[in-house]
Amino acid sequence: MNLELNSLSASSASSAVKSSVLVIGGGLAGLSAAVALAGRGFTVTVLESRARLGGRASSFLDPTTGQMVDACQHVSMGCCTNLAHFLRTVGIDHFLAPQRKLYFITPDRRKSVFKADPWPAPLHLGRALFGAHYLTPGDKLRVLYGLVAMLWAKPDDDPPLLEWLQAHRQNRRTIDRFWRVVLTSALNETVDRVGFKYARKVFRDGFVRHRDGFVVHVPTVPLGRLYGDELRAWLSKHGVEVKENAGVKRVEVGEPKVSHLLLRDGSTLAADWYVLAVPFDRVTELFPEELVARDPYFGNVKNLAPSSITSVHLWFDRSVMALPHAVLIDSLGQWVFNRGEVAPSEFYIQVVVSAARDLKSLGREEIQRQIVMELARLFPATTSARLLRAKVVMEHAATFSAVPGVDRWRPSQASPLANLAVAGDWTATGWPATMEGAVRSGYLAAEVILARSGFPERLVQPDLGGSSE
Ligand SMILES: Cc1cc2nc3c(=O)[nH]c(=O)nc-3n(C[C@H](O)[C@H](O)[C@H](O)COP(=O)(O)OP(=O)(O)OC[C@H]3O[C@@H](n4cnc5c(N)ncnc54)[C@H](O)[C@@H]3O)c2cc1C
């Protein structure tokens, strides 16, 4: 058993071994809770409504080719310490490749390389910022002023970001070409809708606190393999039972506890402990209406709003770009990922548009057309390549929308029901909706169960560069 997960004393572990846990939802929140609790002697069963693990971070099988295709490229950053810990614990961290250089491209095909110098943080990225070809020297000073003011603000301040930027000397160009470029994909929300708090967190944790915070980690295998076969091997070795196609219909409550679960197939299951790890828009339907109406812990979740992500998958008959990825300035697409030759003479490119609610009215064909035209302008080899296949995936409820003050609607993992902990990227993690947030929530939910069982233990990992504010 992994040493990182085996720190309970013999007596506490043997007490815990008698306890059973039902985890509802096989996304990263549920899986990380399952891994943490199984490693501490709990008997864990994961109930997942779909026929695969990984939740939003998963793949589908392309019916034409049989290839496993990610619903959308998922990347993490060096500052995602809990996700990194989870991947290490289950032995799949080697499937992520760190990108220490980020390539920013403007429509005129000019490129800036964003990389760290061998200086201590926060100086390590100073030269990268000042080398950005898409900002004037005056813009760079404005950005620097904005960053310093942002870092001096109180961590819990959460006014509308756009108003704050305008009040801190940011102009149209710095907003569009700097703040928007970084934040829309990091927070999956537009600068005019998002709150200040998580924008500050992105810059603080990602770019200022530690030299490695900004490094982007890209999976080298499909997510379906990462959180499917690879993770499953660890789960089965540690006695975690995974039941797929096992949707939960109702959480039956005999207050102040969960009494049992009613599954969609009519069967029932009971355990000592429960972890609810479903997306925010599936929570209230699982509980008695009267409980949701009476208790804001459950009812508040209804105030979270969704934000969408669109990904455009393109397979060409030849390589169209040499870079591993590109961040696009003044473009419809935001990130382009070059997945290389995935089959003989099939080169796979994925373009991601976060906070994509405006794309909905365009329709899939038009989105694809505009994205391919954009690629042809940026990477001329696209013009002579043949597009073999394409797929546009629109995730309407990709994440919750991080509007100002959103944290007042995010519940803690400690539910008022004595044997229920709640996890999910939408719970109170101090992070935006990300894989890191999901894993943090899973660890926090496991902490709740450990504490309520009488074996309190800290599972959440420190931030890069020390503990949080
Ligand atoms: C298109 C897209 C791109 C993204 N890109 C990134 C990225 O690059 N980096 C990043 O960090 N994050 C990214 N995210 C966000 C990231 O995917 C999520 O934050 C994270 O995966 C959420 O994990 P979770 O476990 O909280 O929820 P989920 O992954 O949604 O897991 C919940 C699980 O519960 C199951 N479930 C639901 N109802 C029931 C029920 N009644 N019974 C049983 N099971 C049920 C669902 O099927 C699902 O498997 C992206 C998300 C999307 C949609």
The ligand as an SDF file (V2000), in Angstrom:
LIG
                    3D

 53 58  0  0  0  0  0  0  0  0999 V2000
  -15.1110   20.7360  -21.5510 C   0  0  0  0  0  0  0  0  0  0  0  0
  -14.4050   20.8460  -20.2360 C   0  0  0  0  0  0  0  0  0  0  0  0
  -13.0680   21.2190  -20.1990 C   0  0  0  0  0  0  0  0  0  0  0  0
  -12.4160   21.3340  -18.9580 C   0  0  0  0  0  0  0  0  0  0  0  0
  -11.0880   21.6400  -18.9400 N   0  0  0  0  0  0  0  0  0  0  0  0
  -10.4340   21.6330  -17.7600 C   0  0  0  0  0  0  0  0  0  0  0  0
   -9.0320   21.8120  -17.7100 C   0  0  0  0  0  0  0  0  0  0  0  0
   -8.3630   21.9670  -18.7320 O   0  0  0  0  0  0  0  0  0  0  0  0
   -8.4310   21.8090  -16.4860 N   0  0  0  0  0  0  0  0  0  0  0  0
   -9.1220   21.6210  -15.3310 C   0  0  0  0  0  0  0  0  0  0  0  0
   -8.5160   21.6030  -14.2430 O   0  0  0  0  0  0  0  0  0  0  0  0
  -10.4620   21.4310  -15.3450 N   0  0  0  0  0  0  0  0  0  0  0  0
  -11.1260   21.4250  -16.5240 C   0  0  0  0  0  0  0  0  0  0  0  0
  -12.4720   21.2130  -16.5500 N   0  0  0  0  0  0  0  0  0  0  0  0
  -13.1870   21.0890  -15.2800 C   0  0  0  0  0  0  0  0  0  0  0  0
  -13.0270   19.6750  -14.7110 C   0  0  0  0  0  0  0  0  0  0  0  0
  -13.4030   18.7180  -15.6650 O   0  0  0  0  0  0  0  0  0  0  0  0
  -13.9370   19.5410  -13.5090 C   0  0  0  0  0  0  0  0  0  0  0  0
  -13.7010   20.5980  -12.6030 O   0  0  0  0  0  0  0  0  0  0  0  0
  -13.7390   18.2330  -12.7430 C   0  0  0  0  0  0  0  0  0  0  0  0
  -13.5320   17.1550  -13.6020 O   0  0  0  0  0  0  0  0  0  0  0  0
  -14.9790   18.0240  -11.8820 C   0  0  0  0  0  0  0  0  0  0  0  0
  -14.9090   16.7900  -11.1940 O   0  0  0  0  0  0  0  0  0  0  0  0
  -16.0910   16.3620  -10.2290 P   0  0  0  0  0  0  0  0  0  0  0  0
  -15.7570   15.0270   -9.7290 O   0  0  0  0  0  0  0  0  0  0  0  0
  -16.3510   17.4600   -9.2650 O   0  0  0  0  0  0  0  0  0  0  0  0
  -17.4030   16.3020  -11.1440 O   0  0  0  0  0  0  0  0  0  0  0  0
  -17.7200   15.3570  -12.3940 P   0  0  0  0  0  0  0  0  0  0  0  0
  -16.5020   15.1300  -13.1920 O   0  0  0  0  0  0  0  0  0  0  0  0
  -18.8810   15.9690  -13.0930 O   0  0  0  0  0  0  0  0  0  0  0  0
  -18.1300   13.9710  -11.7350 O   0  0  0  0  0  0  0  0  0  0  0  0
  -19.4170   13.7110  -11.2450 C   0  0  0  0  0  0  0  0  0  0  0  0
  -19.7800   12.2810  -11.5750 C   0  0  0  0  0  0  0  0  0  0  0  0
  -21.0530   11.9660  -10.9850 O   0  0  0  0  0  0  0  0  0  0  0  0
  -21.7710   11.1380  -11.8740 C   0  0  0  0  0  0  0  0  0  0  0  0
  -23.1770   11.2300  -11.5040 N   0  0  0  0  0  0  0  0  0  0  0  0
  -24.0390   12.2570  -11.7130 C   0  0  0  0  0  0  0  0  0  0  0  0
  -25.2430   11.9670  -11.2000 N   0  0  0  0  0  0  0  0  0  0  0  0
  -25.1370   10.7280  -10.6370 C   0  0  0  0  0  0  0  0  0  0  0  0
  -26.0440    9.8870   -9.9370 C   0  0  0  0  0  0  0  0  0  0  0  0
  -27.3130   10.2620   -9.7110 N   0  0  0  0  0  0  0  0  0  0  0  0
  -25.5970    8.6840   -9.4990 N   0  0  0  0  0  0  0  0  0  0  0  0
  -24.3130    8.2760   -9.7230 C   0  0  0  0  0  0  0  0  0  0  0  0
  -23.4230    9.0440  -10.3840 N   0  0  0  0  0  0  0  0  0  0  0  0
  -23.8230   10.2590  -10.8250 C   0  0  0  0  0  0  0  0  0  0  0  0
  -21.4370   11.7380  -13.2390 C   0  0  0  0  0  0  0  0  0  0  0  0
  -21.7000   10.8260  -14.2860 O   0  0  0  0  0  0  0  0  0  0  0  0
  -19.9490   12.0490  -13.0820 C   0  0  0  0  0  0  0  0  0  0  0  0
  -19.1450   10.9560  -13.4640 O   0  0  0  0  0  0  0  0  0  0  0  0
  -13.1340   21.1050  -17.7680 C   0  0  0  0  0  0  0  0  0  0  0  0
  -14.4840   20.7190  -17.8210 C   0  0  0  0  0  0  0  0  0  0  0  0
  -15.1010   20.5840  -19.0240 C   0  0  0  0  0  0  0  0  0  0  0  0
  -16.5420   20.1430  -19.0660 C   0  0  0  0  0  0  0  0  0  0  0  0
  1  2  1  0
  2  3  1  0
  2 52  2  0
  3  4  2  0
  4  5  1  0
  4 50  1  0
  5  6  2  0
  6  7  1  0
  6 13  1  0
  7  8  2  0
  7  9  1  0
  9 10  1  0
 10 11  2  0
 10 12  1  0
 12 13  2  0
 13 14  1  0
 14 15  1  0
 14 50  1  0
 15 16  1  0
 16 17  1  0
 16 18  1  0
 18 19  1  0
 18 20  1  0
 20 21  1  0
 20 22  1  0
 22 23  1  0
 23 24  1  0
 24 25  2  0
 24 26  1  0
 24 27  1  0
 27 28  1  0
 28 29  2  0
 28 30  1  0
 28 31  1  0
 31 32  1  0
 32 33  1  0
 33 34  1  0
 33 48  1  0
 34 35  1  0
 35 36  1  0
 35 46  1  0
 36 37  1  0
 36 45  1  0
 37 38  2  0
 38 39  1  0
 39 40  1  0
 39 45  2  0
 40 41  1  0
 40 42  2  0
 42 43  1  0
 43 44  2  0
 44 45  1  0
 46 47  1  0
 46 48  1  0
 48 49  1  0
 50 51  2  0
 51 52  1  0
 52 53  1  0
M  END
$$$$
